[in-house]
Amino acid sequence: CASCQVMENTIFKDLRIKQALENFMVIKVDLTANQLQEKKLLNQFKVIAPPTFLFLDAEGKEQEHLRIVGETSVR
């Protein structure tokens, strides 16, 4: 999505963000095709639309209080 491209070229290039994410496994999902597989994934995680950032613990449980929906910036 356009917002994802903006963030890829801004916040994800920021050294502070890179350092903050060093201890995380970062997985990006391209939902452009919007086919059945993508729709199932959106439903599984109850994502309304991208961009949405989910944070899962070591057991794969979402830490819902950390979820970020929509384009964001370095805060």
Biopython code that builds the backbone (N, CA, C, O; Angstrom):
import numpy as np
from Bio.PDB.StructureBuilder import StructureBuilder

atoms = [
    (1, "CYS", "N", (0.841, -1.185, 0.000)),
    (1, "CYS", "CA", (0.000, 0.000, 0.000)),
    (1, "CYS", "C", (0.887, 1.250, 0.000)),
    (1, "CYS", "O", (2.077, 1.175, 0.306)),
    (2, "ALA", "N", (0.316, 2.356, -0.334)),
    (2, "ALA", "CA", (1.084, 3.598, -0.397)),
    (2, "ALA", "C", (1.657, 3.969, 0.973)),
    (2, "ALA", "O", (2.803, 4.407, 1.075)),
    (3, "SER", "N", (0.858, 3.793, 2.014)),
    (3, "SER", "CA", (1.339, 4.096, 3.366)),
    (3, "SER", "C", (2.511, 3.204, 3.746)),
    (3, "SER", "O", (3.465, 3.655, 4.381)),
    (4, "CYS", "N", (2.436, 1.944, 3.356)),
    (4, "CYS", "CA", (3.525, 1.003, 3.663)),
    (4, "CYS", "C", (4.817, 1.442, 2.975)),
    (4, "CYS", "O", (5.896, 1.353, 3.560)),
    (5, "GLN", "N", (4.707, 1.908, 1.749)),
    (5, "GLN", "CA", (5.889, 2.365, 1.021)),
    (5, "GLN", "C", (6.491, 3.601, 1.677)),
    (5, "GLN", "O", (7.711, 3.722, 1.778)),
    (6, "VAL", "N", (5.639, 4.513, 2.121)),
    (6, "VAL", "CA", (6.123, 5.714, 2.809)),
    (6, "VAL", "C", (6.868, 5.319, 4.074)),
    (6, "VAL", "O", (7.968, 5.807, 4.331)),
    (7, "MET", "N", (6.270, 4.436, 4.861)),
    (7, "MET", "CA", (6.903, 4.030, 6.120)),
    (7, "MET", "C", (8.183, 3.238, 5.869)),
    (7, "MET", "O", (9.137, 3.353, 6.638)),
    (8, "GLU", "N", (8.217, 2.449, 4.820)),
    (8, "GLU", "CA", (9.428, 1.697, 4.486)),
    (8, "GLU", "C", (10.594, 2.642, 4.224)),
    (8, "GLU", "O", (11.741, 2.335, 4.548)),
    (9, "ASN", "N", (10.290, 3.791, 3.636)),
    (9, "ASN", "CA", (11.332, 4.757, 3.289)),
    (9, "ASN", "C", (11.579, 5.808, 4.366)),
    (9, "ASN", "O", (12.453, 6.661, 4.210)),
    (10, "THR", "N", (10.819, 5.754, 5.452)),
    (10, "THR", "CA", (11.019, 6.740, 6.519)),
    (10, "THR", "C", (11.305, 6.026, 7.835)),
    (10, "THR", "O", (12.463, 5.898, 8.230)),
    (11, "ILE", "N", (10.257, 5.560, 8.517)),
    (11, "ILE", "CA", (10.476, 5.041, 9.872)),
    (11, "ILE", "C", (11.352, 3.792, 9.909)),
    (11, "ILE", "O", (12.134, 3.617, 10.844)),
    (12, "PHE", "N", (11.235, 2.933, 8.917)),
    (12, "PHE", "CA", (12.021, 1.701, 8.968)),
    (12, "PHE", "C", (13.476, 1.909, 8.562)),
    (12, "PHE", "O", (14.281, 0.981, 8.641)),
    (13, "LYS", "N", (13.814, 3.104, 8.133)),
    (13, "LYS", "CA", (15.207, 3.458, 7.882)),
    (13, "LYS", "C", (15.805, 4.248, 9.038)),
    (13, "LYS", "O", (17.007, 4.515, 9.059)),
    (14, "ASP", "N", (14.969, 4.618, 9.992)),
    (14, "ASP", "CA", (15.410, 5.378, 11.164)),
    (14, "ASP", "C", (16.207, 4.461, 12.090)),
    (14, "ASP", "O", (15.742, 3.374, 12.434)),
    (15, "LEU", "N", (17.377, 4.883, 12.487)),
    (15, "LEU", "CA", (18.264, 4.081, 13.323)),
    (15, "LEU", "C", (17.599, 3.669, 14.629)),
    (15, "LEU", "O", (17.796, 2.546, 15.094)),
    (16, "ARG", "N", (16.812, 4.562, 15.228)),
    (16, "ARG", "CA", (16.140, 4.239, 16.499)),
    (16, "ARG", "C", (15.159, 3.078, 16.325)),
    (16, "ARG", "O", (15.047, 2.209, 17.189)),
    (17, "ILE", "N", (14.452, 3.080, 15.193)),
    (17, "ILE", "CA", (13.492, 2.013, 14.923)),
    (17, "ILE", "C", (14.226, 0.709, 14.640)),
    (17, "ILE", "O", (13.831, -0.348, 15.133)),
    (18, "LYS", "N", (15.287, 0.781, 13.853)),
    (18, "LYS", "CA", (16.086, -0.413, 13.565)),
    (18, "LYS", "C", (16.599, -1.041, 14.859)),
    (18, "LYS", "O", (16.539, -2.259, 15.029)),
    (19, "GLN", "N", (17.097, -0.214, 15.761)),
    (19, "GLN", "CA", (17.618, -0.720, 17.029)),
    (19, "GLN", "C", (16.493, -1.302, 17.895)),
    (19, "GLN", "O", (16.678, -2.328, 18.550)),
    (20, "ALA", "N", (15.343, -0.651, 17.896)),
    (20, "ALA", "CA", (14.221, -1.121, 18.700)),
    (20, "ALA", "C", (13.716, -2.480, 18.215)),
    (20, "ALA", "O", (13.205, -3.275, 19.004)),
    (21, "LEU", "N", (13.860, -2.739, 16.931)),
    (21, "LEU", "CA", (13.354, -3.988, 16.357)),
    (21, "LEU", "C", (14.390, -5.110, 16.320)),
    (21, "LEU", "O", (14.088, -6.207, 15.849)),
    (22, "GLU", "N", (15.592, -4.858, 16.802)),
    (22, "GLU", "CA", (16.654, -5.856, 16.736)),
    (22, "GLU", "C", (16.293, -7.167, 17.432)),
    (22, "GLU", "O", (16.710, -8.236, 16.986)),
    (23, "ASN", "N", (15.531, -7.097, 18.507)),
    (23, "ASN", "CA", (15.190, -8.300, 19.262)),
    (23, "ASN", "C", (13.851, -8.901, 18.852)),
    (23, "ASN", "O", (13.311, -9.760, 19.549)),
    (24, "PHE", "N", (13.323, -8.455, 17.733)),
    (24, "PHE", "CA", (12.052, -8.958, 17.239)),
    (24, "PHE", "C", (12.258, -9.693, 15.922)),
    (24, "PHE", "O", (13.186, -9.391, 15.172)),
    (25, "MET", "N", (11.394, -10.650, 15.650)),
    (25, "MET", "CA", (11.333, -11.242, 14.324)),
    (25, "MET", "C", (10.280, -10.428, 13.573)),
    (25, "MET", "O", (9.103, -10.448, 13.935)),
    (26, "VAL", "N", (10.696, -9.721, 12.542)),
    (26, "VAL", "CA", (9.791, -8.859, 11.790)),
    (26, "VAL", "C", (9.322, -9.614, 10.549)),
    (26, "VAL", "O", (10.128, -10.112, 9.762)),
    (27, "ILE", "N", (8.006, -9.688, 10.394)),
    (27, "ILE", "CA", (7.409, -10.363, 9.242)),
    (27, "ILE", "C", (6.490, -9.365, 8.561)),
    (27, "ILE", "O", (5.569, -8.830, 9.178)),
    (28, "LYS", "N", (6.747, -9.122, 7.294)),
    (28, "LYS", "CA", (5.890, -8.235, 6.505)),
    (28, "LYS", "C", (5.045, -9.093, 5.585)),
    (28, "LYS", "O", (5.539, -10.048, 4.986)),
    (29, "VAL", "N", (3.778, -8.755, 5.474)),
    (29, "VAL", "CA", (2.863, -9.500, 4.625)),
    (29, "VAL", "C", (2.310, -8.553, 3.570)),
    (29, "VAL", "O", (1.740, -7.510, 3.891)),
    (30, "ASP", "N", (2.486, -8.930, 2.306)),
    (30, "ASP", "CA", (1.959, -8.145, 1.190)),
    (30, "ASP", "C", (0.544, -8.628, 0.896)),
    (30, "ASP", "O", (0.343, -9.770, 0.483)),
    (31, "LEU", "N", (-0.425, -7.760, 1.110)),
    (31, "LEU", "CA", (-1.827, -8.108, 0.920)),
    (31, "LEU", "C", (-2.398, -7.550, -0.375)),
    (31, "LEU", "O", (-3.616, -7.498, -0.546)),
    (32, "THR", "N", (-1.534, -7.135, -1.277)),
    (32, "THR", "CA", (-1.955, -6.488, -2.509)),
    (32, "THR", "C", (-2.913, -7.347, -3.321)),
    (32, "THR", "O", (-3.892, -6.835, -3.865)),
    (33, "ALA", "N", (-2.648, -8.636, -3.410)),
    (33, "ALA", "CA", (-3.470, -9.519, -4.253)),
    (33, "ALA", "C", (-4.907, -9.612, -3.761)),
    (33, "ALA", "O", (-5.828, -9.788, -4.559)),
    (34, "ASN", "N", (-5.104, -9.494, -2.451)),
    (34, "ASN", "CA", (-6.437, -9.530, -1.847)),
    (34, "ASN", "C", (-7.234, -10.765, -2.283)),
    (34, "ASN", "O", (-8.431, -10.685, -2.557)),
    (35, "GLN", "N", (-6.551, -11.889, -2.338)),
    (35, "GLN", "CA", (-7.184, -13.156, -2.688)),
    (35, "GLN", "C", (-7.647, -13.853, -1.400)),
    (35, "GLN", "O", (-7.524, -13.301, -0.307)),
    (36, "LEU", "N", (-8.172, -15.059, -1.545)),
    (36, "LEU", "CA", (-8.718, -15.801, -0.410)),
    (36, "LEU", "C", (-7.702, -15.957, 0.720)),
    (36, "LEU", "O", (-8.044, -15.782, 1.890)),
    (37, "GLN", "N", (-6.464, -16.284, 0.379)),
    (37, "GLN", "CA", (-5.424, -16.483, 1.392)),
    (37, "GLN", "C", (-5.189, -15.211, 2.206)),
    (37, "GLN", "O", (-5.062, -15.266, 3.429)),
    (38, "GLU", "N", (-5.130, -14.070, 1.525)),
    (38, "GLU", "CA", (-4.924, -12.802, 2.213)),
    (38, "GLU", "C", (-6.128, -12.457, 3.089)),
    (38, "GLU", "O", (-5.967, -11.968, 4.207)),
    (39, "LYS", "N", (-7.324, -12.712, 2.580)),
    (39, "LYS", "CA", (-8.542, -12.420, 3.341)),
    (39, "LYS", "C", (-8.628, -13.284, 4.594)),
    (39, "LYS", "O", (-9.071, -12.818, 5.644)),
    (40, "LYS", "N", (-8.204, -14.545, 4.485)),
    (40, "LYS", "CA", (-8.195, -15.428, 5.655)),
    (40, "LYS", "C", (-7.236, -14.904, 6.722)),
    (40, "LYS", "O", (-7.540, -14.932, 7.914)),
    (41, "LEU", "N", (-6.087, -14.432, 6.280)),
    (41, "LEU", "CA", (-5.110, -13.887, 7.219)),
    (41, "LEU", "C", (-5.655, -12.644, 7.923)),
    (41, "LEU", "O", (-5.511, -12.497, 9.137)),
    (42, "LEU", "N", (-6.277, -11.756, 7.156)),
    (42, "LEU", "CA", (-6.886, -10.563, 7.754)),
    (42, "LEU", "C", (-7.941, -10.952, 8.785)),
    (42, "LEU", "O", (-7.996, -10.378, 9.872)),
    (43, "ASN", "N", (-8.778, -11.931, 8.439)),
    (43, "ASN", "CA", (-9.826, -12.381, 9.367)),
    (43, "ASN", "C", (-9.231, -13.035, 10.601)),
    (43, "ASN", "O", (-9.707, -12.807, 11.713)),
    (44, "GLN", "N", (-8.199, -13.843, 10.421)),
    (44, "GLN", "CA", (-7.576, -14.537, 11.544)),
    (44, "GLN", "C", (-7.091, -13.561, 12.606)),
    (44, "GLN", "O", (-7.239, -13.804, 13.803)),
    (45, "PHE", "N", (-6.507, -12.451, 12.152)),
    (45, "PHE", "CA", (-5.955, -11.478, 13.095)),
    (45, "PHE", "C", (-6.879, -10.274, 13.316)),
    (45, "PHE", "O", (-6.510, -9.316, 13.996)),
    (46, "LYS", "N", (-8.075, -10.333, 12.739)),
    (46, "LYS", "CA", (-9.071, -9.265, 12.884)),
    (46, "LYS", "C", (-8.503, -7.913, 12.455)),
    (46, "LYS", "O", (-8.647, -6.905, 13.147)),
    (47, "VAL", "N", (-7.855, -7.927, 11.293)),
    (47, "VAL", "CA", (-7.291, -6.705, 10.723)),
    (47, "VAL", "C", (-8.296, -6.138, 9.737)),
    (47, "VAL", "O", (-8.749, -6.831, 8.826)),
    (48, "ILE", "N", (-8.637, -4.878, 9.925)),
    (48, "ILE", "CA", (-9.602, -4.228, 9.039)),
    (48, "ILE", "C", (-8.935, -3.855, 7.725)),
    (48, "ILE", "O", (-9.492, -4.090, 6.653)),
    (49, "ALA", "N", (-7.751, -3.279, 7.807)),
    (49, "ALA", "CA", (-7.032, -2.856, 6.604)),
    (49, "ALA", "C", (-5.573, -2.601, 6.945)),
    (49, "ALA", "O", (-5.232, -2.313, 8.092)),
    (50, "PRO", "N", (-4.725, -2.708, 5.945)),
    (50, "PRO", "CA", (-3.322, -2.343, 6.161)),
    (50, "PRO", "C", (-3.168, -0.831, 6.104)),
    (50, "PRO", "O", (-4.024, -0.139, 5.554)),
    (51, "PRO", "N", (-2.113, -0.328, 6.654)),
    (51, "PRO", "CA", (-1.124, -1.033, 7.443)),
    (51, "PRO", "C", (-1.602, -1.249, 8.869)),
    (51, "PRO", "O", (-2.219, -0.375, 9.477)),
    (52, "THR", "N", (-1.307, -2.426, 9.382)),
    (52, "THR", "CA", (-1.573, -2.765, 10.772)),
    (52, "THR", "C", (-0.347, -3.485, 11.305)),
    (52, "THR", "O", (0.166, -4.408, 10.672)),
    (53, "PHE", "N", (0.112, -3.066, 12.454)),
    (53, "PHE", "CA", (1.277, -3.680, 13.086)),
    (53, "PHE", "C", (0.792, -4.513, 14.264)),
    (53, "PHE", "O", (0.143, -3.998, 15.175)),
    (54, "LEU", "N", (1.109, -5.793, 14.238)),
    (54, "LEU", "CA", (0.754, -6.703, 15.314)),
    (54, "LEU", "C", (2.022, -7.114, 16.039)),
    (54, "LEU", "O", (3.070, -7.299, 15.421)),
    (55, "PHE", "N", (1.924, -7.253, 17.329)),
    (55, "PHE", "CA", (3.055, -7.695, 18.139)),
    (55, "PHE", "C", (2.632, -8.971, 18.850)),
    (55, "PHE", "O", (1.692, -8.972, 19.644)),
    (56, "LEU", "N", (3.344, -10.061, 18.553)),
    (56, "LEU", "CA", (3.033, -11.356, 19.133)),
    (56, "LEU", "C", (4.121, -11.737, 20.127)),
    (56, "LEU", "O", (5.296, -11.430, 19.925)),
    (57, "ASP", "N", (3.719, -12.409, 21.205)),
    (57, "ASP", "CA", (4.717, -12.872, 22.170)),
    (57, "ASP", "C", (5.331, -14.186, 21.680)),
    (57, "ASP", "O", (5.004, -14.663, 20.594)),
    (58, "ALA", "N", (6.205, -14.753, 22.473)),
    (58, "ALA", "CA", (6.921, -15.972, 22.075)),
    (58, "ALA", "C", (5.979, -17.142, 21.818)),
    (58, "ALA", "O", (6.334, -18.071, 21.091)),
    (59, "GLU", "N", (4.791, -17.110, 22.401)),
    (59, "GLU", "CA", (3.814, -18.180, 22.198)),
    (59, "GLU", "C", (2.868, -17.887, 21.034)),
    (59, "GLU", "O", (1.978, -18.685, 20.738)),
    (60, "GLY", "N", (3.059, -16.751, 20.381)),
    (60, "GLY", "CA", (2.221, -16.392, 19.240)),
    (60, "GLY", "C", (0.939, -15.674, 19.600)),
    (60, "GLY", "O", (0.068, -15.498, 18.748)),
    (61, "LYS", "N", (0.807, -15.254, 20.860)),
    (61, "LYS", "CA", (-0.382, -14.517, 21.291)),
    (61, "LYS", "C", (-0.161, -13.029, 21.060)),
    (61, "LYS", "O", (0.863, -12.467, 21.447)),
    (62, "GLU", "N", (-1.152, -12.401, 20.417)),
    (62, "GLU", "CA", (-1.020, -10.969, 20.148)),
    (62, "GLU", "C", (-1.062, -10.174, 21.443)),
    (62, "GLU", "O", (-1.860, -10.450, 22.339)),
    (63, "GLN", "N", (-0.199, -9.199, 21.516)),
    (63, "GLN", "CA", (-0.199, -8.225, 22.603)),
    (63, "GLN", "C", (-1.034, -7.046, 22.098)),
    (63, "GLN", "O", (-0.507, -6.061, 21.582)),
    (64, "GLU", "N", (-2.341, -7.178, 22.263)),
    (64, "GLU", "CA", (-3.298, -6.260, 21.640)),
    (64, "GLU", "C", (-3.069, -4.797, 22.008)),
    (64, "GLU", "O", (-3.356, -3.910, 21.204)),
    (65, "HIS", "N", (-2.566, -4.535, 23.193)),
    (65, "HIS", "CA", (-2.343, -3.150, 23.618)),
    (65, "HIS", "C", (-1.226, -2.478, 22.801)),
    (65, "HIS", "O", (-1.081, -1.256, 22.841)),
    (66, "LEU", "N", (-0.446, -3.266, 22.070)),
    (66, "LEU", "CA", (0.631, -2.714, 21.243)),
    (66, "LEU", "C", (0.237, -2.536, 19.778)),
    (66, "LEU", "O", (1.009, -1.962, 19.009)),
    (67, "ARG", "N", (-0.921, -3.002, 19.376)),
    (67, "ARG", "CA", (-1.344, -2.935, 17.977)),
    (67, "ARG", "C", (-1.357, -1.488, 17.488)),
    (67, "ARG", "O", (-1.809, -0.582, 18.187)),
    (68, "ILE", "N", (-0.851, -1.295, 16.271)),
    (68, "ILE", "CA", (-0.851, 0.017, 15.623)),
    (68, "ILE", "C", (-1.608, -0.128, 14.318)),
    (68, "ILE", "O", (-1.285, -0.991, 13.502)),
    (69, "VAL", "N", (-2.615, 0.712, 14.116)),
    (69, "VAL", "CA", (-3.413, 0.673, 12.896)),
    (69, "VAL", "C", (-3.223, 1.978, 12.155)),
    (69, "VAL", "O", (-3.358, 3.058, 12.730)),
    (70, "GLY", "N", (-2.909, 1.873, 10.873)),
    (70, "GLY", "CA", (-2.741, 3.054, 10.039)),
    (70, "GLY", "C", (-1.293, 3.491, 9.935)),
    (70, "GLY", "O", (-0.417, 3.002, 10.648)),
    (71, "GLU", "N", (-1.072, 4.419, 9.034)),
    (71, "GLU", "CA", (0.279, 4.952, 8.836)),
    (71, "GLU", "C", (0.747, 5.619, 10.111)),
    (71, "GLU", "O", (-0.006, 6.342, 10.763)),
    (72, "THR", "N", (1.991, 5.370, 10.459)),
    (72, "THR", "CA", (2.533, 5.936, 11.685)),
    (72, "THR", "C", (3.877, 6.593, 11.383)),
    (72, "THR", "O", (4.406, 6.473, 10.278)),
    (73, "SER", "N", (4.406, 7.272, 12.357)),
    (73, "SER", "CA", (5.693, 7.934, 12.187)),
    (73, "SER", "C", (6.532, 7.665, 13.430)),
    (73, "SER", "O", (6.052, 7.076, 14.399)),
    (74, "VAL", "N", (7.779, 8.097, 13.396)),
    (74, "VAL", "CA", (8.649, 7.956, 14.552)),
    (74, "VAL", "C", (8.133, 8.902, 15.625)),
    (74, "VAL", "O", (7.929, 10.090, 15.373)),
    (75, "ARG", "N", (7.926, 8.372, 16.816)),
    (75, "ARG", "CA", (7.366, 9.205, 17.908)),
    (75, "ARG", "C", (8.411, 9.466, 18.941)),
    (75, "ARG", "O", (8.143, 10.143, 19.933)),
]
sb = StructureBuilder()
sb.init_structure("model")
sb.init_model(0)
sb.init_chain("A")
sb.init_seg("    ")
for serial, (resi, resn, name, xyz) in enumerate(atoms, 1):
    if name == "N":
        sb.init_residue(resn, " ", resi, " ")
    sb.init_atom(name, np.array(xyz, "f"), 0.0, 1.0, " ", f" {name:<3s}", serial, name[0])
structure = sb.get_structure()
